Amino acid sequence: MKDKKTWICTNCGYASSNRFNKDICPKCGLTFWQCISCGYTVIDSIKPLFCQECGEKLNFVNITCYIPEWNGPEYAETDLS
C-alpha cells in the first residue's frame, strides 16, 4: 500500500490530500513565484510581469512549496482529519 501524500501550503499551512488546482492554495489563494535570473521570490495570486529586483520581464517560475516531502517546523503536526 502506498503512503498517502499530503500537500501543504508554506504560506498559510493549509494541508490537502490532493494537489492544489493550478498550484493555487485553496485557503489563502496565493502562489510562490521565483525569478529564474536572480532568485527573487514573490507571493501573489498571479505571475509577475517583471522582477522588482533585477528588472527581467516574464522571467518567473512557479515554486509553490507544497510538496509531499515538505516537513516545515510550523506545520509538522498538521492533521488532515
Residue pairs with C-beta under 8 A, 6 or more apart in sequence:
4 17
5 17
5 68
6 15
6 16
6 17
6 68
6 78
6 80
7 15
7 16
7 17
7 18
7 19
7 20
7 66
7 67
7 68
8 14
8 15
8 16
8 66
8 70
8 72
8 75
8 78
9 15
9 20
9 25
9 27
9 28
9 30
9 64
9 66
10 32
10 64
10 65
10 66
10 70
10 72
11 25
11 28
11 30
11 32
11 43
12 25
12 27
12 28
12 30
13 74
13 75
13 78
14 25
14 26
14 27
14 28
15 75
15 78
15 79
15 80
16 26
16 66
16 80
17 80
19 66
20 26
20 64
20 66
23 31
23 62
23 64
23 66
24 30
24 31
24 45
24 64
25 31
25 64
25 66
29 45
30 43
30 44
30 45
31 43
31 44
31 45
31 47
31 62
31 64
32 41
32 42
32 43
32 62
32 63
32 64
32 65
33 41
33 42
33 43
33 44
33 47
33 48
33 60
33 61
33 62
33 63
34 40
34 41
34 42
34 60
34 61
34 63
35 41
35 51
35 53
35 54
35 56
35 59
35 60
36 59
36 60
36 61
37 51
37 54
37 56
37 59
38 51
38 53
38 54
38 56
40 51
40 52
40 53
40 54
41 63
42 48
42 52
42 60
47 60
47 62
48 60
49 57
49 58
50 56
50 57
50 58
50 59
51 57
51 59
51 60
